[in-house]
Amino acid sequence: MDQRRAPYFEGLLKYINQGRTAFHMPGHNRGKGVHPLLKDFLGENVFLLDLTEVEGVDYLHKATGILKEAQDLLSDLYGSTESFFLINGSTGGNHAMIFSTVGDGEKIILGRNSHRSALGGLIVSGAVPVYVPVEVNSRIGVTTNLDPGKLEETIKNNTDAKAVFITTPNYYGMTGNVKLYADIAHKYNMPLLVDEAHGAHYGMHPELPETAVRQGADLVVQSAHKTLASMTQTSWIHYNDNGFIDLARLKMALQVLQSTSPNYVLLSSLDVARMQLATEGKIIYDRVLDVARYLRKTLNEIPGIFVIGKEVEETDPFVSVYDETKIVISFEGKWEYNKGRMYGYIAEKILNHEYNIEVELSDPHNVLAFITVGHYMDDAKVLVDAIKDMSKKYYKGEETRGVDYHILPHIPEVVLTPREAFFAKSEMVAFDENVIGRVCAEVVSLYPPGIPIVAPGERIDREIYEFIKERITQGAEVQGPIDPELNYIKVIK
Ligand SMILES: Cc1ncc(COP(=O)(O)O)c(C=O)c1O
């Protein structure tokens, strides 16, 4: 197939050049109705491209023309049986993977490191979760991947489950052995669904990890927007015909869950991002890996800083491949800020406020910088200078203390399925000691990495309560609750 082409984008340009007089959606009518406040900044072209399903430009939910060609090229590049563009991120993709494979009251086996969008999938489908605990890397204090032994044990005890859902890589580039997970799931006749949101670039350079698509997974979701040059909200889903997935149901799920008015600017950005990867992937990732390797090496020379690298493939049994484009800056030893301990969360704020640098995320121990198709050596130098300066100001010398905080609490007791809890009668109560013992009616996840600490239908016990309180005090961001500050929490009546 001719990967140099971007058939969808090219087709839209052809249509635009016809200059038709329009009497249809969107209301801005090819930009003519847009206020100058926005148009002066964005320019005209973005509105010309913001079309609807007019003649010849194809339709996301019934792709037969230029959009089908674009999706076929995507499938060809990643080696799937079929691939589909998504306009509601990997959130929508995760919903579709679960909704199309596991029905109401049926079991799904999933890693506890699943992003909260997987919980959304459970609510939509009514599936009953059976969780596998996630392993941790205690050197840098983050959750990693599933222990294949524990996964198999859980499957053996639940052979009636309809699918296995795993998340790998984690945010930090630590990638599990997908081939092994797929073999285990298939041995028990279950499809393997992979949330590869952070691995859209996988397989696009010989020194990057291989994608789950080529390792036996049945469905794989990737957030193109996270690491590639497509626009926010864009993702794609890959389907492999290993005899486990009902493709018609997957297509129906995508129709149910996604807008009937997909944004053509977003879809075009996916088409062009695929073409860019296919034609320039090797050159781009030569540069990206150079930048990442320079950063890792230089940051590792700064007192008090450790940046994990490829060696983790040897030291951590649950990291089979490491993605070098993730720069996890660990603050080791004694770091002090305002006479208190400088958590990763505080380091992120310092980078923001003192150095004008915005990173992807922070946790108690680390700050994470993404190096993507859009990064160059001068970006790296800005970060190195800032961390050098921070080390001079805030690093107070070695200390034997390793990672001494709680990385993740245990999995709480599941009392109701997420869907049952979603529809149950509930009330808002103060988030204090009195919630201990109550069944939660909403998801509470702490960002990063967005893994649910307690999900709808799970009992809030003391450890869970104290963990959430402790993280909030350290500076973690809570996501999910109706009350964004979590002064109140929604519990079952
Ligand atoms: C592992 C994982 N899965 C899914 C998602 C949701 O992806 P999106 O933002 O593309 O909807 C995220 C978002 O951060 C994520 O980290």
PDBQT file of the ligand as one rigid body, heavy atoms in Angstrom, charges set to zero:
ROOT
HETATM    1  C1  LIG A 501      -3.472   4.090  30.354  1.00  0.00    +0.000 C 
HETATM    2  C2  LIG A 501      -4.491   5.045  29.829  1.00  0.00    +0.000 A 
HETATM    3  N1  LIG A 501      -5.557   4.577  29.172  1.00  0.00    +0.000 NA
HETATM    4  C3  LIG A 501      -6.495   5.380  28.658  1.00  0.00    +0.000 A 
HETATM    5  C4  LIG A 501      -6.411   6.742  28.815  1.00  0.00    +0.000 A 
HETATM    6  C5  LIG A 501      -7.473   7.627  28.236  1.00  0.00    +0.000 C 
HETATM    7  O1  LIG A 501      -6.972   8.136  27.047  1.00  0.00    +0.000 OA
HETATM    8  P1  LIG A 501      -7.570   9.384  26.275  1.00  0.00    +0.000 P 
HETATM    9  O2  LIG A 501      -7.099  10.594  26.991  1.00  0.00    +0.000 OA
HETATM   10  O3  LIG A 501      -6.986   9.255  24.898  1.00  0.00    +0.000 OA
HETATM   11  O4  LIG A 501      -9.045   9.254  26.275  1.00  0.00    +0.000 OA
HETATM   12  C6  LIG A 501      -5.314   7.291  29.507  1.00  0.00    +0.000 A 
HETATM   13  C7  LIG A 501      -5.214   8.748  29.704  1.00  0.00    +0.000 C 
HETATM   14  O5  LIG A 501      -4.342   9.276  30.306  1.00  0.00    +0.000 OA
HETATM   15  C8  LIG A 501      -4.332   6.416  30.026  1.00  0.00    +0.000 A 
HETATM   16  O6  LIG A 501      -3.277   6.900  30.716  1.00  0.00    +0.000 OA
ENDROOT
TORSDOF 0
